[in-house]
Amino acid sequence: MVVSLAELPFAPTRPTAKEITADWITITWQPGGGPQVESYTLYYRAKTSNQWIVTKDIRGRTSFSLMELQPYTTYQFRLFALNDLGTSKPSPLAEFTTSQKGL
């Protein structure tokens, strides 16, 4: 008899910003190791907001581009990894500020 122990995925690494413009940010991250990850869920919000915006079911990649953001605004980001057993702990929180709009 073979017994296999399944585990929740580990939390992803702190998100980093690959590209930042006045209204666009590309967020990247790395898996936290451990069990296989099926998808990621990204939470983000303007730092002045209490409400998180959720992007679910990010599969097969470790980056995501967010568009239609506000210029010169600080946004907070955190990620969760998901597998058959459930959801990881959150990644460390990251903050990035969009640039000012050009003339």
C-alpha positions in Angstrom: 0.0 0.0 0.0 1.3 3.5 -1.0 0.3 6.5 1.1 0.7 9.9 -0.4 0.5 13.0 1.8 -0.9 16.0 0.0 -0.3 19.5 1.3 -1.4 23.0 0.7 0.9 25.0 -1.6 3.4 27.3 -0.1 2.9 31.0 -0.3 4.3 32.7 -3.4 7.2 35.1 -3.1 6.7 38.8 -2.6 5.4 40.3 -5.9 7.8 42.4 -7.9 7.0 45.0 -10.6 8.5 44.2 -14.1 6.9 47.3 -15.8 5.3 50.4 -14.4 3.6 53.2 -16.4 1.0 55.8 -15.5 -1.9 53.3 -15.9 -0.3 49.8 -16.2 1.7 47.5 -13.9 3.1 44.1 -14.7 3.5 42.0 -11.5 5.7 39.0 -11.4 6.3 36.4 -8.6 7.8 33.0 -8.0 6.2 29.8 -6.6 7.1 29.4 -2.9 8.2 25.8 -3.4 6.5 22.8 -2.0 3.5 21.0 -3.6 2.3 21.6 -7.2 0.4 24.9 -7.7 -2.7 24.8 -10.0 -3.4 28.5 -10.1 -2.8 31.8 -8.4 -5.2 34.5 -7.1 -4.0 38.1 -7.1 -5.5 40.7 -4.7 -4.7 44.4 -5.3 -6.0 47.8 -4.2 -5.1 51.4 -4.1 -3.3 52.0 -0.8 -6.0 54.5 0.2 -8.8 51.9 -0.4 -10.2 49.3 2.0 -11.5 47.1 -0.8 -9.4 44.5 -2.5 -9.9 43.7 -6.2 -9.5 40.0 -6.9 -8.2 38.3 -10.1 -8.7 34.6 -9.9 -7.6 31.6 -11.8 -4.2 32.8 -13.1 -2.8 29.5 -14.6 0.5 28.5 -16.2 2.3 31.8 -15.6 3.9 33.8 -12.8 3.1 37.3 -14.1 0.0 39.4 -14.6 -0.5 42.8 -16.2 -3.0 45.2 -14.6 -4.4 48.0 -16.9 -6.6 51.0 -16.4 -4.9 52.0 -13.1 -4.8 55.6 -11.9 -1.6 57.7 -12.5 0.7 58.5 -9.6 -1.2 56.1 -7.2 0.3 53.6 -4.8 -1.1 50.1 -5.1 -0.7 47.1 -2.8 -0.5 43.5 -4.1 -0.6 40.1 -2.5 -0.9 36.6 -4.0 -2.2 33.2 -3.0 -1.4 29.8 -4.6 -4.1 27.2 -5.0 -4.2 23.4 -5.4 -6.7 20.6 -4.9 -6.5 20.9 -1.1 -7.0 24.7 -0.9 -5.3 28.0 -0.7 -1.8 29.0 0.6 -1.0 31.7 3.1 -0.7 35.1 1.4 2.6 36.2 -0.1 4.3 39.1 1.6 2.6 42.4 0.7 4.2 44.6 -2.0 3.6 48.2 -2.9 4.3 50.0 -6.2 3.4 53.5 -7.4 2.3 54.2 -11.0 4.1 57.0 -12.7 2.7 60.5 -13.5 0.8 60.9 -16.7 2.8 62.5 -19.5 1.9 65.9 -20.9 
